[in-house]
Amino acid sequence: MFPANFEYFRAASVEEAVALLHRHKDAKVLAGGHSLLPIMKLRLAEPAALIDIGHIHILKGISHHRNGIRIGALTTHATIARSEVLQRECSLLSDAAAHIGDPQVRNKGTIGGNIAHADPASDLPAVLLALGARIQMAGPAGDRTVAASDFFTDLLETELREDEVLTAVDVPAIAESAGASYLKFEHPASGYAICGAAAVVDMDGGSCRSASLAFNGVTAIPHHAVAVGDALAGSDISDEAIAAAIEANLRIEEPLGDIQASGEYRVELAKVYGRRALQQARDRARS
């Protein structure tokens, strides 16, 4: 399998990448390449040009930023999984990154490329929703920020414009009184999520101060179960309370269905894995 012919450009800076994207209207950004190159070989995408941003070092790394943590768009999944800062302050993200694909994918794939591709079976989108992350982008009109909850718009589509470069992801540190969990039912060959559940639970003594639950793999875009979190706020978040909140408030419209699993099966998986993720997040908050 060979891709169609294309021009190749290596950008030395974000500004140069943006200028190249603005000049070449049918171009794609190349980061790690693990999402883009396979679909090009299948001729599902035939960009006229590739803009390689892999050598822009300012887009790599993890650092504290204001009240949270900034992760450069070119930071690999392996780096995120190993990061002591994230393991200590935002373990949900490092845990999820550790379960992406295999070592080859984790050592080459990047967080920016992952979420820009917006594969519904990917692991990170729901995690970013549950955390309340914000996506940083640069374009001809300057920099802008979009909440993760607004970033994913449709199957393989996002708010990222054709002449913009995704530059960073900002995630808040998880409170000391909170716990988090990411669990997934994965395809045994690819490791992609047929259903992935990300949960964050913040405790106030014996009651739930707040809860957040989001899913990968179940719908075309990551599903944020806001009503479930609202129902648990102020409760004792017992196993019974979690089960009742999910049963009464988890509403998933237009679930994905394919040869891997039907839509109905994915909805049932969401109920089971959502309950388990919330329970584990609660237990970690109490420990």
KASUL-V668269 format. One record per pair of residues at least 6 apart in sequence whose ideal C-beta (glycine too) atoms are under 6 Angstrom apart, sorted by the first residue. I is the first residue (numbers start at 1). GAP is how many residues later the second one is. D is the distance in Angstrom with one decimal. If there is no record, write none. Layout:
i->{I & I}
gap->{GAP & GAP}
d->{D & D}
This chain:
i->{1 & 3 & 3 & 4 & 6 & 6 & 6 & 7 & 8 & 9 & 9 & 10 & 11 & 11 & 11 & 14 & 14 & 17 & 17 & 17 & 18 & 18 & 18 & 20 & 21 & 21 & 21 & 22 & 22 & 24 & 26 & 26 & 27 & 27 & 27 & 28 & 28 & 29 & 29 & 30 & 30 & 31 & 31 & 31 & 31 & 32 & 32 & 32 & 32 & 34 & 34 & 34 & 35 & 35 & 39 & 59 & 59 & 59 & 60 & 60 & 60 & 61 & 62 & 62 & 62 & 63 & 65 & 68 & 68 & 68 & 68 & 69 & 69 & 70 & 70 & 71 & 71 & 72 & 73 & 73 & 73 & 73 & 74 & 75 & 76 & 76 & 77 & 77 & 77 & 77 & 78 & 78 & 80 & 80 & 81 & 81 & 81 & 83 & 86 & 86 & 87 & 89 & 90 & 90 & 90 & 92 & 92 & 92 & 93 & 95 & 96 & 96 & 96 & 100 & 100 & 101 & 111 & 112 & 114 & 114 & 115 & 115 & 116 & 116 & 118 & 118 & 118 & 120 & 121 & 121 & 121 & 123 & 123 & 125 & 125 & 125 & 126 & 126 & 126 & 126 & 126 & 126 & 127 & 127 & 128 & 129 & 129 & 129 & 129 & 129 & 130 & 130 & 130 & 130 & 131 & 133 & 133 & 133 & 134 & 134 & 134 & 135 & 135 & 135 & 136 & 136 & 136 & 137 & 137 & 137 & 138 & 138 & 139 & 139 & 139 & 140 & 146 & 149 & 151 & 151 & 152 & 152 & 152 & 154 & 155 & 160 & 174 & 175 & 177 & 177 & 178 & 178 & 178 & 179 & 179 & 179 & 179 & 180 & 180 & 181 & 181 & 181 & 181 & 182 & 183 & 183 & 183 & 183 & 184 & 184 & 185 & 185 & 185 & 186 & 187 & 187 & 193 & 193 & 194 & 194 & 194 & 195 & 195 & 195 & 195 & 195 & 195 & 196 & 196 & 197 & 197 & 197 & 197 & 198 & 199 & 199 & 199 & 199 & 200 & 201 & 201 & 201 & 201 & 202 & 202 & 203 & 207 & 208 & 208 & 208 & 208 & 210 & 211 & 211 & 212 & 213 & 213 & 213 & 213 & 214 & 214 & 215 & 215 & 216 & 218 & 218 & 218 & 218 & 219 & 225 & 227 & 228 & 228 & 228 & 228 & 231 & 231 & 232 & 235 & 237 & 242 & 242 & 243 & 246 & 246 & 246 & 252 & 255 & 255 & 255 & 257}
gap->{40 & 37 & 38 & 42 & 41 & 43 & 44 & 42 & 42 & 11 & 42 & 42 & 6 & 40 & 42 & 124 & 151 & 34 & 36 & 148 & 120 & 121 & 147 & 31 & 6 & 30 & 142 & 118 & 141 & 25 & 21 & 22 & 20 & 22 & 24 & 19 & 22 & 22 & 24 & 20 & 22 & 43 & 79 & 81 & 82 & 76 & 77 & 78 & 81 & 71 & 74 & 75 & 78 & 82 & 6 & 13 & 14 & 15 & 12 & 14 & 15 & 11 & 9 & 21 & 23 & 7 & 105 & 102 & 103 & 104 & 105 & 21 & 102 & 98 & 100 & 40 & 98 & 96 & 39 & 93 & 94 & 95 & 36 & 36 & 31 & 34 & 20 & 23 & 29 & 32 & 28 & 29 & 14 & 17 & 13 & 16 & 17 & 11 & 7 & 8 & 7 & 84 & 81 & 83 & 84 & 35 & 88 & 90 & 34 & 87 & 27 & 31 & 86 & 6 & 23 & 90 & 58 & 54 & 8 & 10 & 9 & 10 & 44 & 50 & 34 & 38 & 40 & 100 & 71 & 72 & 96 & 70 & 73 & 27 & 91 & 97 & 70 & 72 & 88 & 89 & 90 & 96 & 55 & 71 & 20 & 19 & 20 & 85 & 93 & 95 & 68 & 70 & 82 & 84 & 40 & 15 & 36 & 38 & 11 & 13 & 36 & 11 & 16 & 34 & 9 & 31 & 32 & 7 & 27 & 29 & 27 & 29 & 22 & 24 & 25 & 23 & 13 & 75 & 7 & 8 & 6 & 69 & 70 & 66 & 65 & 6 & 6 & 27 & 25 & 26 & 22 & 24 & 107 & 22 & 102 & 105 & 106 & 20 & 101 & 18 & 96 & 99 & 100 & 16 & 14 & 90 & 93 & 94 & 9 & 12 & 9 & 10 & 84 & 7 & 7 & 73 & 23 & 24 & 23 & 66 & 67 & 22 & 23 & 71 & 74 & 75 & 78 & 20 & 21 & 18 & 76 & 77 & 80 & 16 & 14 & 78 & 79 & 82 & 12 & 10 & 80 & 81 & 84 & 7 & 8 & 82 & 29 & 24 & 25 & 27 & 29 & 23 & 18 & 21 & 17 & 12 & 15 & 16 & 61 & 8 & 10 & 8 & 55 & 6 & 34 & 37 & 48 & 52 & 36 & 25 & 22 & 17 & 18 & 21 & 22 & 14 & 18 & 13 & 6 & 45 & 33 & 36 & 32 & 25 & 28 & 29 & 15 & 8 & 11 & 12 & 6}
d->{4.1 & 3.9 & 5.4 & 4.3 & 5.8 & 5.8 & 5.7 & 4.2 & 5.3 & 5.2 & 5.3 & 4.6 & 3.7 & 5.7 & 5.3 & 5.2 & 5.7 & 5.4 & 5.1 & 5.0 & 5.9 & 5.9 & 5.8 & 4.9 & 5.6 & 5.9 & 4.5 & 5.3 & 4.6 & 4.4 & 5.8 & 4.2 & 5.8 & 4.0 & 5.5 & 4.1 & 5.8 & 5.2 & 5.8 & 4.7 & 4.6 & 6.0 & 4.6 & 5.6 & 3.6 & 4.7 & 4.4 & 4.4 & 4.9 & 5.6 & 5.9 & 4.4 & 5.9 & 3.9 & 4.7 & 4.6 & 4.9 & 4.2 & 4.8 & 4.6 & 5.6 & 4.9 & 5.3 & 5.2 & 5.7 & 5.4 & 6.0 & 5.5 & 5.5 & 4.2 & 5.6 & 5.9 & 5.4 & 5.2 & 5.3 & 5.7 & 4.8 & 5.5 & 2.8 & 4.9 & 5.4 & 5.8 & 5.0 & 5.5 & 6.0 & 5.7 & 4.4 & 4.7 & 4.1 & 5.2 & 4.2 & 4.7 & 5.8 & 4.0 & 5.3 & 4.3 & 3.9 & 5.8 & 5.5 & 4.1 & 4.9 & 4.1 & 5.4 & 5.8 & 5.5 & 5.8 & 3.7 & 5.8 & 5.8 & 5.5 & 4.9 & 4.7 & 4.4 & 5.6 & 5.3 & 5.4 & 5.8 & 4.5 & 5.7 & 5.3 & 5.9 & 6.0 & 5.6 & 5.1 & 5.5 & 5.2 & 5.0 & 5.6 & 3.8 & 5.1 & 4.7 & 5.8 & 5.7 & 5.9 & 6.0 & 4.0 & 5.8 & 4.5 & 3.9 & 5.4 & 4.2 & 4.3 & 5.9 & 4.5 & 4.1 & 5.2 & 5.7 & 4.0 & 5.2 & 4.7 & 4.0 & 5.2 & 4.6 & 4.4 & 5.0 & 4.3 & 5.7 & 4.6 & 5.3 & 5.6 & 4.6 & 5.0 & 4.9 & 5.9 & 5.7 & 4.8 & 4.1 & 5.6 & 4.7 & 5.5 & 5.2 & 5.1 & 6.0 & 5.5 & 3.8 & 5.7 & 5.0 & 5.9 & 5.4 & 5.1 & 5.7 & 4.1 & 5.8 & 5.9 & 4.1 & 5.8 & 5.6 & 5.5 & 5.7 & 5.3 & 6.0 & 4.0 & 5.3 & 5.5 & 4.5 & 3.0 & 3.3 & 4.7 & 5.2 & 5.1 & 4.5 & 3.9 & 4.3 & 4.8 & 5.3 & 5.3 & 5.6 & 4.9 & 4.4 & 3.7 & 5.1 & 4.8 & 5.3 & 5.7 & 5.9 & 6.0 & 4.5 & 3.9 & 5.2 & 5.7 & 5.1 & 5.0 & 5.5 & 5.6 & 3.7 & 5.6 & 5.4 & 3.7 & 5.5 & 5.6 & 4.0 & 4.8 & 4.0 & 5.0 & 5.0 & 3.9 & 4.7 & 4.2 & 4.5 & 4.9 & 4.1 & 4.8 & 5.2 & 4.4 & 4.8 & 4.4 & 5.8 & 5.1 & 5.9 & 5.4 & 4.0 & 5.5 & 4.3 & 4.2 & 5.0 & 4.4 & 5.1 & 5.8 & 5.6 & 5.6 & 4.7 & 4.5 & 5.3 & 5.7 & 5.9 & 5.5 & 4.7 & 5.1 & 5.9 & 5.5 & 3.9 & 5.1 & 5.8 & 4.8 & 5.6 & 4.0 & 5.0 & 5.1 & 4.6 & 5.2 & 5.5 & 4.9 & 5.9 & 5.6 & 5.5 & 5.6 & 5.2 & 3.5 & 4.9 & 5.3 & 3.8}
